[in-house]
Amino acid sequence: GLGAQILRDLGVRSVRLYASRERRYVGVEGFGIAITETATLDD
């Protein structure tokens, strides 16, 4: 929550998410930040 609040305060409205696994992240959408793309990182 805190990270999403900081991003929102900085004016971030959308992000490209890089994660270690495919998963739906819903927490940031509640702060008005849209995840436009999710890319998984290979080991």
WOWOTA-V677958 format. One record per residue. RES is the residue in three letters. PHI is phi in degrees with one decimal (none if undefined). PSI is psi in whole degrees, 0 to 359 (* if undefined). BURIAL is I if it has 9 or more other ideal C-beta (glycine too) atoms within 8 Angstrom, else O. Layout:
# WOWOTA-V677958
res=[RES;RES]
phi=[PHI;PHI]
psi=[PSI;PSI]
burial=[BURIAL;BURIAL]
This chain:
# WOWOTA-V677958
res=[GLY;LEU;GLY;ALA;GLN;ILE;LEU;ARG;ASP;LEU;GLY;VAL;ARG;SER;VAL;ARG;LEU;TYR;ALA;SER;ARG;GLU;ARG;ARG;TYR;VAL;GLY;VAL;GLU;GLY;PHE;GLY;ILE;ALA;ILE;THR;GLU;THR;ALA;THR;LEU;ASP;ASP]
phi=[none;-66.1;-61.2;-65.2;-65.5;-63.9;-59.5;-61.5;-64.8;-81.8;92.5;-73.6;-115.2;-148.3;-138.4;-103.5;-95.9;-108.7;-137.5;-79.8;-149.3;-74.1;-164.6;-89.8;-106.3;-109.0;-60.1;-72.4;-63.7;-66.8;-100.5;84.2;-111.6;-94.3;-91.1;-84.6;-156.8;-122.5;-119.4;-93.0;-92.2;-88.0;-72.7]
psi=[317;318;319;323;319;314;316;316;333;357;10;128;339;151;154;119;128;122;163;344;157;127;152;124;116;344;318;334;331;342;8;21;123;137;110;334;145;126;135;143;132;148;*]
burial=[O;O;O;I;I;O;I;I;O;O;O;O;O;O;I;I;I;O;I;O;O;O;O;O;I;O;O;I;I;O;I;O;I;O;I;O;O;I;O;I;O;O;O]
